[in-house]
Amino acid sequence: MEAVEILEKPGPLEWDYSAETDVLYPSLGAPRAAEGVDVGEGAILRYDPEQREVVGLTVVGLRARLLKGLASSPATEPVPIRDRPRRPKTRKP
Protein backbone atom coordinates (compact mmCIF):
# COMPACT_ATOMS: atom_id res chain seq x y z
CA MET A 1 0.00 0.00 0.00
CA GLU A 2 1.31 3.45 -0.84
CA ALA A 3 1.81 6.24 1.71
CA VAL A 4 -1.34 8.05 2.81
CA GLU A 5 -1.71 11.52 4.28
CA ILE A 6 -3.60 11.02 7.53
CA LEU A 7 -4.56 14.57 8.47
CA GLU A 8 -4.32 16.25 5.10
CA LYS A 9 -7.77 17.77 5.62
CA PRO A 10 -8.07 18.31 9.38
CA GLY A 11 -11.61 18.34 10.64
CA PRO A 12 -13.64 17.50 13.71
CA LEU A 13 -12.88 14.30 15.57
CA GLU A 14 -16.00 12.31 16.42
CA TRP A 15 -16.10 9.13 18.44
CA ASP A 16 -18.38 6.43 19.74
CA TYR A 17 -17.71 3.84 22.43
CA SER A 18 -19.53 0.54 22.92
CA ALA A 19 -19.30 -0.57 26.55
CA GLU A 20 -20.96 -3.85 25.60
CA THR A 21 -18.16 -4.81 23.20
CA ASP A 22 -15.42 -2.56 24.69
CA VAL A 23 -14.66 -0.94 21.34
CA LEU A 24 -13.77 2.70 20.63
CA TYR A 25 -14.58 4.17 17.20
CA PRO A 26 -12.84 7.53 16.64
CA SER A 27 -13.62 9.08 13.23
CA LEU A 28 -12.22 12.03 11.33
CA GLY A 29 -15.48 13.79 10.60
CA ALA A 30 -18.80 11.95 10.49
CA PRO A 31 -18.46 8.15 10.42
CA ARG A 32 -18.70 6.69 6.93
CA ALA A 33 -18.21 3.44 5.08
CA ALA A 34 -14.58 2.40 4.76
CA GLU A 35 -12.26 -0.56 4.38
CA GLY A 36 -10.59 -1.90 7.51
CA VAL A 37 -6.85 -2.50 7.63
CA ASP A 38 -5.69 -4.49 10.66
CA VAL A 39 -2.58 -2.72 11.95
CA GLY A 40 -2.12 -5.11 14.88
CA GLU A 41 -2.81 -5.32 18.59
CA GLY A 42 -6.54 -4.69 18.28
CA ALA A 43 -6.28 -1.56 16.11
CA ILE A 44 -8.03 -1.39 12.77
CA LEU A 45 -7.40 1.60 10.52
CA ARG A 46 -10.47 2.68 8.52
CA TYR A 47 -9.55 3.81 5.02
CA ASP A 48 -11.66 5.28 2.20
CA PRO A 49 -10.01 4.03 -1.01
CA GLU A 50 -12.05 6.31 -3.27
CA GLN A 51 -10.95 9.47 -1.43
CA ARG A 52 -7.56 7.90 -0.59
CA GLU A 53 -7.73 8.98 3.03
CA VAL A 54 -7.87 7.60 6.53
CA VAL A 55 -11.33 8.21 7.96
CA GLY A 56 -11.05 6.61 11.38
CA LEU A 57 -9.81 3.89 13.65
CA THR A 58 -11.34 1.01 15.58
CA VAL A 59 -9.72 0.15 18.91
CA VAL A 60 -10.78 -3.24 20.26
CA GLY A 61 -10.52 -3.87 24.01
CA LEU A 62 -10.04 -0.25 25.10
CA ARG A 63 -11.15 -0.73 28.72
CA ALA A 64 -9.00 -3.85 29.11
CA ARG A 65 -5.98 -1.97 27.69
CA LEU A 66 -6.47 0.95 30.06
CA LEU A 67 -6.87 -1.29 33.09
CA LYS A 68 -3.78 -3.29 32.10
CA GLY A 69 -1.79 -0.07 31.67
CA LEU A 70 -2.93 1.26 35.03
CA ALA A 71 -2.12 -2.05 36.73
CA SER A 72 1.43 -1.99 35.35
CA SER A 73 2.01 1.62 36.47
CA PRO A 74 3.91 2.19 39.71
CA ALA A 75 1.50 2.22 42.64
CA THR A 76 1.06 5.67 44.08
CA GLU A 77 -1.44 7.22 46.40
CA PRO A 78 -3.93 9.40 44.52
CA VAL A 79 -3.76 13.04 45.47
CA PRO A 80 -7.14 14.79 45.63
CA ILE A 81 -7.23 17.84 43.39
CA ARG A 82 -7.87 20.23 46.27
CA ASP A 83 -4.66 19.04 48.00
CA ARG A 84 -2.36 19.35 45.03
CA PRO A 85 0.20 22.13 45.23
CA ARG A 86 -0.74 25.10 43.11
CA ARG A 87 1.59 26.93 40.83
CA PRO A 88 2.39 30.44 41.96
CA LYS A 89 0.52 33.01 39.95
CA THR A 90 2.70 35.18 37.80
CA ARG A 91 2.10 38.87 38.00
CA LYS A 92 2.00 40.97 34.92
CA PRO A 93 4.07 44.16 35.05
Secondary structure, 3 states (H helix, E strand, C coil): CCCCCCCCCCCCEEEEEECCCCEEEEEECCCCCCEEEEEECCEEEEEECCCCEEEEEEEECHHHHHHHHHHHCCCCCCCCHHHCCCCCCCCCC
